[in-house]
Amino acid sequence: MRPDALRVFHFSSPAYKKLTGMDRSSIEAILNHVADDTDTASLVVALYLLRGTGQNRGTAYVRHWLGRNRFYPRGGKWSFIRQWPVPENLPDRFKLIRMRLDANPKLYPHQELDMYGWQFHYQRFSDHLATLFAHELHHYRRFHLNLHPGEGEQSANKWALDRVKVLNYQVEGKRIRHPVKKSPPRLRTLFKHDPYRAFRHLKRGDLVRICRDPRGRYSDVTVRVVRPIRMNSKRLVIETPDGKIWRWPMEWILLSGLG
């Protein structure tokens, strides 16, 4: 084994492993093949083989050192990994790549459009695994090894595709659309009128007044704000004097004139 061979941790269920026929040695051979010319001494790979092609994804935690207490994410799309314990033999500090894939061979050949506007066609699961890992490895090489300076997701896709093709994996890929660029905040403010801008400064416990209630129960009643409004929301969560919680339309609420 190479002195800097990858540390790979596998997560799945016994039934799923039997279905896919994938074994640890063949998976690790693919990953080490892709990373053959990269110093991976500081890298840990966590691979989750689970059902659900719509959940295929990868991410790289490579800008800062992690420790055992940072192996679990704080939440979000990776929160499912808490069903497995933290691996016992993690190094004291490491950089981390996480990948989730459905390895069912019946799903291949497989075509997938990623969030960066690239469409990939994979002949086999091994092609898919190699390409996804190469993409995340590009980020590791950039931020940990100071390679690929200034390159982002598009460059990572291009590098990954070139890399796996050189290694004879059966993958085709191309950029078929440009990702939608977000407008700068000032431009969004100029071109988007927000009739409830003043409401977005409300805090929990603030008082407002109901100016309209079609049923006549709470008209002209002062109520308490339960929580700040969410972005783009048109309703405010309030508590009426009788202790009931409502999501009240902001167009039926006054901010001034409370006395």
C-alpha positions as CSV (number, residue, x, y, z in Angstrom):
1,M,0.0,0.0,0.0
2,R,1.2,3.5,-0.8
3,P,2.3,5.4,2.4
4,D,-0.3,8.1,1.5
5,A,-3.0,5.7,0.5
6,L,-6.5,6.9,1.1
7,R,-8.4,6.3,4.3
8,V,-11.8,5.3,3.1
9,F,-14.8,4.7,5.4
10,H,-17.7,2.7,4.0
11,F,-21.4,3.2,5.1
12,S,-24.3,1.1,3.9
13,S,-26.6,-1.7,4.9
14,P,-25.8,-5.5,4.6
15,A,-28.8,-6.0,2.3
16,Y,-27.8,-3.1,0.0
17,K,-24.2,-4.4,-0.2
18,K,-25.5,-7.8,-1.3
19,L,-27.7,-6.2,-4.0
20,T,-24.9,-4.1,-5.5
21,G,-22.2,-6.7,-5.3
22,M,-19.7,-4.0,-4.5
23,D,-16.8,-4.8,-2.2
24,R,-14.5,-2.5,-0.3
25,S,-11.4,-3.5,-2.1
26,S,-12.7,-2.8,-5.6
27,I,-14.1,0.6,-4.5
28,E,-10.9,1.6,-2.9
29,A,-9.0,0.5,-6.0
30,I,-11.0,3.0,-8.0
31,L,-10.5,5.9,-5.6
32,N,-6.7,5.2,-5.4
33,H,-6.6,4.9,-9.2
34,V,-8.1,8.4,-9.6
35,A,-5.8,9.9,-6.8
36,D,-2.7,8.1,-7.9
37,D,-0.6,11.3,-8.6
38,T,-2.1,13.2,-5.6
39,D,-0.7,13.4,-2.1
40,T,-3.7,12.1,-0.1
41,A,-1.9,11.6,3.3
42,S,-4.2,14.2,4.9
43,L,-7.4,13.0,3.2
44,V,-10.3,11.0,4.5
45,V,-13.1,9.7,2.3
46,A,-16.6,8.8,3.7
47,L,-18.6,6.9,1.1
48,Y,-22.3,6.3,1.6
49,L,-23.8,3.7,-0.8
50,L,-27.6,4.0,-0.4
51,R,-30.8,3.8,-2.4
52,G,-32.0,6.9,-4.3
53,T,-30.4,8.3,-7.4
54,G,-31.9,11.7,-6.7
55,Q,-29.7,11.9,-3.6
56,N,-26.4,11.4,-5.5
57,R,-23.9,14.0,-4.3
58,G,-20.5,14.8,-3.1
59,T,-18.9,17.6,-1.0
60,A,-15.4,18.4,0.1
61,Y,-14.4,19.9,3.5
62,V,-10.9,20.9,2.6
63,R,-10.4,24.6,3.5
64,H,-9.8,23.9,7.2
65,W,-8.6,21.0,9.3
66,L,-11.2,18.8,10.8
67,G,-11.1,16.7,13.9
68,R,-13.1,13.8,15.2
69,N,-15.7,16.2,16.8
70,R,-16.3,17.7,13.3
71,F,-17.0,14.5,11.4
72,Y,-20.8,14.9,11.7
73,P,-22.3,17.9,9.8
74,R,-24.3,20.5,11.7
75,G,-27.4,19.6,9.7
76,G,-28.8,19.9,6.2
77,K,-28.6,17.3,3.5
78,W,-25.9,15.2,5.2
79,S,-27.7,14.9,8.6
80,F,-28.7,11.3,7.7
81,I,-25.1,10.1,8.4
82,R,-25.8,10.3,12.1
83,Q,-27.3,6.9,11.9
84,W,-23.8,5.5,11.9
85,P,-21.2,6.1,14.6
86,V,-18.1,8.2,14.0
87,P,-15.3,5.9,12.8
88,E,-13.0,4.9,15.6
89,N,-9.7,5.2,13.7
90,L,-9.9,8.7,12.3
91,P,-6.7,10.6,12.3
92,D,-6.3,13.5,14.8
93,R,-6.8,16.0,12.0
94,F,-7.8,15.5,8.4
95,K,-9.5,16.9,5.3
96,L,-12.7,15.2,4.3
97,I,-14.6,14.2,1.1
98,R,-18.1,12.9,1.5
99,M,-19.9,11.1,-1.3
100,R,-23.4,9.5,-1.5
101,L,-24.3,7.3,-4.5
102,D,-26.8,4.6,-5.4
103,A,-24.6,1.7,-6.6
104,N,-27.4,-0.5,-7.9
105,P,-25.9,-1.9,-11.2
106,K,-29.4,-2.0,-12.7
107,L,-29.4,1.8,-12.8
108,Y,-26.6,1.8,-15.3
109,P,-26.0,3.1,-18.0
110,H,-27.0,6.3,-16.2
111,Q,-27.4,9.9,-17.3
112,E,-27.4,12.8,-14.8
113,L,-27.5,16.6,-14.9
114,D,-25.6,18.2,-12.1
115,M,-26.3,21.5,-10.4
116,Y,-23.6,23.3,-12.4
117,G,-25.2,22.7,-15.7
118,W,-23.2,19.7,-16.8
119,Q,-24.7,16.5,-18.2
120,F,-22.8,13.3,-17.6
121,H,-23.4,9.8,-19.0
122,Y,-21.9,6.9,-17.1
123,Q,-21.7,3.4,-18.5
124,R,-21.1,1.7,-15.1
125,F,-21.2,2.6,-11.4
126,S,-17.4,2.6,-11.3
127,D,-17.4,5.4,-14.0
128,H,-19.8,7.4,-11.8
129,L,-17.8,6.9,-8.6
130,A,-14.5,7.8,-10.3
131,T,-15.9,11.0,-11.8
132,L,-17.6,12.3,-8.7
133,F,-14.5,11.6,-6.6
134,A,-12.3,13.3,-9.2
135,H,-14.5,16.4,-8.9
136,E,-14.2,16.6,-5.1
137,L,-10.5,15.7,-5.3
138,H,-9.9,18.8,-7.5
139,H,-11.2,20.9,-4.5
140,Y,-8.8,19.1,-2.2
141,R,-5.9,19.6,-4.6
142,R,-6.8,23.3,-4.8
143,F,-7.2,24.2,-1.2
144,H,-4.9,21.7,0.5
145,L,-2.1,21.3,-2.0
146,N,-2.3,24.8,-3.6
147,L,-2.9,23.4,-7.1
148,H,-5.5,24.7,-9.6
149,P,-5.4,28.3,-8.1
150,G,-8.6,30.3,-8.5
151,E,-10.5,27.4,-10.1
152,G,-14.1,26.6,-9.1
153,E,-16.9,24.1,-9.9
154,Q,-16.8,24.4,-13.7
155,S,-13.0,23.8,-13.7
156,A,-13.5,20.9,-11.3
157,N,-15.9,19.2,-13.6
158,K,-13.6,19.7,-16.6
159,W,-10.6,18.4,-14.7
160,A,-12.6,15.4,-13.4
161,L,-13.8,14.5,-16.9
162,D,-10.3,14.8,-18.4
163,R,-8.8,12.8,-15.5
164,V,-11.2,9.8,-15.7
165,K,-11.0,9.7,-19.5
166,V,-7.2,9.4,-19.3
167,L,-7.7,6.5,-16.9
168,N,-10.0,4.8,-19.4
169,Y,-13.3,5.2,-17.5
170,Q,-16.4,5.2,-19.8
171,V,-17.8,8.7,-19.2
172,E,-19.1,11.4,-21.4
173,G,-19.9,14.9,-20.2
174,K,-20.5,18.4,-21.4
175,R,-21.8,21.7,-20.2
176,I,-25.3,22.1,-21.6
177,R,-26.4,25.3,-19.8
178,H,-25.0,28.1,-17.9
179,P,-26.0,28.3,-14.2
180,V,-28.2,31.3,-13.4
181,K,-26.1,34.1,-11.9
182,K,-27.6,35.8,-8.9
183,S,-27.9,39.6,-9.1
184,P,-25.9,41.7,-6.7
185,P,-28.0,42.6,-3.6
186,R,-28.2,46.3,-4.6
187,L,-29.6,45.4,-8.0
188,R,-32.2,43.0,-6.5
189,T,-33.3,45.9,-4.2
190,L,-33.6,48.3,-7.1
191,F,-35.7,46.0,-9.3
192,K,-37.8,44.2,-6.7
193,H,-40.4,46.1,-4.7
194,D,-40.9,44.7,-1.2
195,P,-44.2,46.0,0.2
196,Y,-43.5,44.4,3.6
197,R,-39.9,45.7,4.0
198,A,-40.7,47.3,7.4
199,F,-42.1,44.1,8.7
200,R,-38.8,42.3,8.2
201,H,-37.3,44.3,11.1
202,L,-39.8,42.9,13.6
203,K,-38.5,40.8,16.5
204,R,-40.1,38.2,18.7
205,G,-42.2,39.9,21.3
206,D,-42.9,43.1,19.3
207,L,-46.4,44.4,19.3
208,V,-48.5,45.0,16.1
209,R,-52.1,45.8,15.5
210,I,-54.7,43.8,13.4
211,C,-56.5,46.2,11.1
212,R,-58.6,43.7,9.4
213,D,-60.3,40.4,10.4
214,P,-63.0,39.2,8.0
215,R,-64.7,37.3,10.9
216,G,-64.6,40.3,13.2
217,R,-62.9,38.6,16.1
218,Y,-59.6,40.5,16.4
219,S,-60.2,43.8,14.5
220,D,-58.2,46.7,16.0
221,V,-56.6,44.2,18.6
222,T,-53.0,44.5,19.6
223,V,-51.1,41.2,19.2
224,R,-47.6,39.9,19.9
225,V,-45.1,38.8,17.2
226,V,-44.2,35.1,17.8
227,R,-41.2,35.0,15.4
228,P,-39.5,37.1,12.8
229,I,-40.9,36.6,9.3
230,R,-39.2,34.4,6.8
231,M,-37.8,35.6,3.5
232,N,-40.5,36.3,0.9
233,S,-43.2,35.4,3.4
234,K,-46.5,37.4,3.2
235,R,-47.7,36.3,6.6
236,L,-46.7,37.1,10.1
237,V,-46.9,34.6,13.0
238,I,-48.7,36.3,15.8
239,E,-50.3,35.4,19.2
240,T,-53.7,36.9,20.0
241,P,-54.7,37.9,23.6
242,D,-56.6,34.6,23.9
243,G,-53.4,32.6,23.5
244,K,-54.0,31.4,20.0
245,I,-51.3,31.4,17.3
246,W,-52.0,32.6,13.8
247,R,-50.2,33.2,10.5
248,W,-51.9,36.5,9.7
249,P,-51.6,38.2,6.3
250,M,-49.3,41.2,6.7
251,E,-51.6,43.3,4.5
252,W,-54.1,43.1,7.4
253,I,-51.7,44.3,10.0
254,L,-50.5,47.8,11.1
255,L,-47.1,48.6,12.6
256,S,-48.0,52.1,13.9
257,G,-50.6,53.6,16.0
258,L,-50.2,51.3,19.0
259,G,-50.2,54.2,21.5
